[in-house]
Amino acid sequence: MPPTPPPPGAPRPAAVVNAEIRERAASLSAEEYQALLEEWAEAVKASVVEAA
């Protein structure tokens, strides 16, 4: 199953992306894993900027 695409606009919360990575870790291709890691990193950056 391909990763859930993020909605346009605000990224999904980092916790949601992290949960998807953990849930699907064994079945992810390298490309899917990389895409989720990039989405997670963007979500973390967005939450840091929001907190600042």
Secondary structure, DSSP 8 states (H G I E B T S, - for coil): -------SSS---HHHHHHHHHHHGGG--HHHHHHHHHHHHHHHHHHHHHH-
